[in-house]
């Protein structure tokens, strides 16, 4: 039986690192590639790279991030939309599965859970470009999986800085930490995301899925930071403030709380609760 194999774009990033480990442990051959090895905005280069490797699946984690998209909208759409077009065309021509990573930042300010059928708002250029990339994946590649992810963490296991390790370092040296109580979302463990991807690819279930750890009530940034301190056994006080104290170039939505109807429809077990996954992750950091 031929070994399944995976090509990961954005191969130097945090998510790519956790995907590589999880898929390798599941017996897949893994081929992470960075920009210098394959520029996703170059259609011919993309096709030649995918054809040379002939992977079972391509996971596209490459992206221009939020602040950079606000600074350069033209480049935002070149990378986050046109790059996906090139990958989708190559994968479709070669019969390869495509997993397109998208964002929870597509919605609005109303504090409520957003499912896969909720209307998209696109408050930022980043969101608009990622949504355009979703559309290319959907329209141009038959075997497509689009995953909108929650607030991702997991880099600490590979020695990379992420939101959790950054806040943990601050909490260990400060008596008080200020954090926004008016921005809501889903802290999401990269290893849980990888396991969901594996299941979808193995079962060949295609479409759009929200991929985030679950929550039974809104989780603010302040709630997230408080849980980090709690699980670390720290007495740091979390000062609940508003997001005006943390100015950003992008007017990001107030609520990025995701729920998944389509994973449930496909018969998949719900992802773990965000507190459960965060506690497990922080226990791994202590080893």
C-alpha positions in Angstrom: 0.0 0.0 0.0 1.4 3.4 -1.0 2.3 5.7 1.9 0.1 8.7 2.2 2.1 12.0 2.0 1.5 15.6 2.8 2.8 18.9 1.4 2.6 21.8 3.9 3.0 25.3 2.7 4.1 27.9 5.1 6.4 25.2 6.4 8.3 27.3 8.9 5.2 28.4 10.8 3.8 27.2 14.2 0.8 25.3 12.7 3.0 23.7 10.1 5.3 22.4 12.7 2.5 20.8 14.7 0.9 19.3 11.6 4.3 17.8 10.5 4.7 16.1 13.9 1.1 14.8 14.1 0.9 13.5 10.5 4.3 11.9 10.7 3.2 10.1 13.9 0.2 8.9 11.9 2.4 7.3 9.3 2.3 10.0 6.6 5.3 11.2 4.7 5.6 14.9 5.4 7.1 17.6 3.1 7.0 21.2 4.6 8.0 23.9 2.1 8.7 27.5 2.7 8.5 30.5 0.4 12.0 30.0 -0.9 11.1 26.5 -2.1 7.6 27.3 -3.5 6.1 30.7 -4.0 2.4 30.1 -3.9 1.7 33.3 -5.9 3.6 31.7 -8.9 1.2 29.4 -10.7 3.8 27.4 -12.7 6.1 27.0 -9.7 3.2 25.7 -7.6 2.1 23.2 -10.2 5.7 21.9 -10.7 6.3 21.5 -7.0 3.0 19.7 -6.4 3.6 17.5 -9.4 7.2 16.6 -8.3 6.1 15.6 -4.8 2.8 14.1 -5.8 1.3 14.3 -2.2 -2.0 12.8 -1.1 -2.9 16.2 0.3 -1.7 19.8 0.4 -2.3 21.9 3.5 -2.0 25.6 2.9 -0.9 27.4 6.1 0.9 30.2 4.2 -0.7 33.6 4.7 -0.1 37.3 5.0 -1.3 38.2 8.5 -3.6 40.8 9.8 -1.5 43.9 10.3 0.4 43.3 7.0 -2.8 43.0 5.1 -4.0 46.4 6.3 -0.6 47.9 5.3 -0.6 46.4 1.8 -4.1 45.2 0.5 -2.7 44.4 -2.9 -0.3 42.0 -1.4 -3.0 40.6 0.9 -5.1 39.4 -2.0 -2.0 38.2 -4.0 -1.0 35.9 -1.2 -4.2 35.0 0.6 -6.5 34.7 -2.5 -4.4 34.4 -5.7 -2.0 32.0 -4.0 -4.9 29.8 -3.0 -6.2 29.9 -6.6 -2.9 28.5 -7.8 -2.8 25.7 -5.2 -6.5 24.8 -6.0 -5.8 24.6 -9.7 -2.7 22.5 -9.2 -4.4 20.1 -6.8 -7.5 19.7 -9.0 -5.4 18.9 -12.0 -3.4 16.3 -10.1 -6.3 14.8 -8.1 -4.8 16.0 -4.8 -6.8 16.9 -1.7 -6.5 20.6 -0.6 -6.9 21.8 2.9 -7.2 25.6 3.0 -6.6 27.2 6.4 -8.9 30.2 7.0 -9.9 32.4 9.9 -12.4 33.0 12.7 -12.2 36.7 11.9 -14.9 36.8 9.2 -17.8 37.8 11.3 -19.1 40.8 13.3 -19.3 42.3 16.7 -22.4 40.5 18.1 -21.3 38.2 20.9 -22.7 34.8 19.9 -21.4 31.6 18.4 -20.9 31.6 14.6 -21.5 28.5 12.6 -20.5 27.6 9.0 -23.8 29.1 7.7 -23.5 32.5 9.4 -23.3 35.5 7.1 -19.7 36.7 6.5 -19.0 40.4 7.4 -15.2 40.8 6.5 -14.4 43.8 8.7 -10.7 43.7 7.8 -8.7 43.3 4.6 -7.2 40.2 6.1 -10.7 38.7 6.5 -11.7 39.7 3.0 -8.6 38.2 1.4 -9.0 35.0 3.4 -12.6 34.7 2.4 -11.6 35.2 -1.3 -9.2 32.4 -0.9 -11.9 30.2 0.5 -14.0 30.9 -2.6 -11.1 30.0 -4.9 -10.6 26.7 -3.1 -14.3 25.9 -3.2 -14.7 26.7 -6.9 -11.5 25.3 -8.3 -10.7 22.2 -6.4 -13.1 19.3 -6.1 -11.4 17.7 -3.2 -11.3 20.7 -0.9 -11.5 21.1 2.8 -11.7 24.7 4.2 -11.0 25.0 7.9 -11.7 28.2 9.8 -9.6 28.1 12.9 -10.0 29.6 16.4 -7.3 31.5 18.3 -4.5 29.1 17.6 -1.7 28.1 20.0 0.8 25.3 20.3 4.2 26.6 19.4 5.6 26.3 22.8 6.0 22.5 22.3 8.5 23.3 19.5 10.3 26.1 21.3 8.3 28.7 19.4 6.6 31.7 21.1 2.8 31.7 21.0 0.0 33.6 22.8 0.2 31.1 25.8 3.9 31.2 26.3 4.1 34.9 25.8 1.4 35.6 28.4 2.9 33.0 30.7 6.3 34.7 30.6 4.6 38.1 31.4 2.6 36.6 34.3 5.7 35.1 35.9 7.3 38.5 36.2 4.2 40.8 36.9 1.7 41.0 39.7 -1.0 42.4 37.4 -1.7 41.7 33.7 -4.2 43.8 31.7 -6.3 41.9 29.1 -9.2 42.8 26.9 -12.6 41.7 28.2 -14.5 42.9 25.1 -12.9 40.6 22.5 -14.3 37.0 22.3 -13.2 33.8 20.6 -12.0 30.2 20.9 -8.5 29.3 22.2 -7.6 26.4 20.0 -4.9 23.8 20.4 -2.9 23.1 17.2 -2.7 19.4 18.0 -6.5 19.2 18.1 -6.7 20.9 14.8 -4.2 18.4 13.3 -6.3 15.4 14.6 -9.4 16.9 13.0 -7.6 17.4 9.7 -6.3 13.8 9.8 -9.8 12.5 10.3 -11.3 14.6 7.5 -8.6 13.6 5.0 -8.7 9.9 5.9 -12.5 9.9 5.6 -12.4 12.1 2.5 -15.1 14.4 3.8 -14.9 17.7 1.9 -16.4 21.1 2.5 -16.3 24.0 5.0 -15.7 23.3 8.7 -15.2 25.4 11.8 -12.3 24.0 13.6 -12.0 25.3 17.2 -12.0 24.0 20.7 -15.5 24.2 22.1 -17.0 26.6 24.7 -20.3 26.7 26.5 -20.1 30.5 27.0 -18.2 33.4 25.5 -14.4 33.4 26.2 -12.8 36.8 26.3 -9.1 37.5 25.9 -9.2 38.2 29.7 -10.8 34.8 30.4 -8.1 33.2 28.3 -5.3 34.9 30.2 -6.9 34.2 33.5 -7.0 30.5 32.6 -3.3 30.5 31.6 -2.5 32.0 35.0 -4.8 29.5 36.8 -3.3 26.4 35.1 0.2 27.7 35.8 -0.6 28.0 39.5 0.2 31.7 39.5 -1.4 34.4 41.7 -1.2 37.1 39.0 -4.2 39.3 38.9 -5.8 39.7 35.5 -7.2 43.3 35.1 -10.2 43.1 32.8 -10.0 46.2 30.5 -11.3 47.1 27.1 -9.5 46.7 23.8 -8.8 50.4 23.3 -5.7 49.8 25.5 -4.4 47.5 22.8 -4.6 49.5 19.6 -4.3 47.7 16.3 -4.1 48.8 12.6 -6.9 46.4 11.8 -10.5 46.8 13.1 -10.8 43.2 14.1 -14.3 41.9 15.0 -15.4 41.8 18.6 -16.5 38.2 18.4 -14.7 35.2 16.8 -16.5 32.5 18.7 -16.9 29.5 16.4 -19.1 26.5 16.6 -19.3 23.7 14.0 -22.5 22.3 12.6 -20.8 20.5 9.7 -18.3 18.5 11.8 -21.3 17.2 13.7 -23.3 16.5 10.4 -20.2 14.5 9.2 -20.3 12.3 12.3 -17.2 13.6 14.0 -16.7 13.8 17.7 -16.7 17.5 18.9 -13.3 19.0 19.6 -12.4 19.2 23.4 -13.4 22.1 25.5 -10.9 24.9 25.3 -10.1 24.8 29.0 -9.4 21.1 28.9 -7.1 21.4 25.9 -5.3 24.4 27.4 -4.7 22.6 30.7 -3.3 19.6 28.8 -1.0 21.8 26.7 0.3 23.7 29.7 1.0 20.4 31.4 3.1 19.4 28.4 5.1 22.6 28.7 6.2 21.7 32.2 7.9 18.5 31.1 
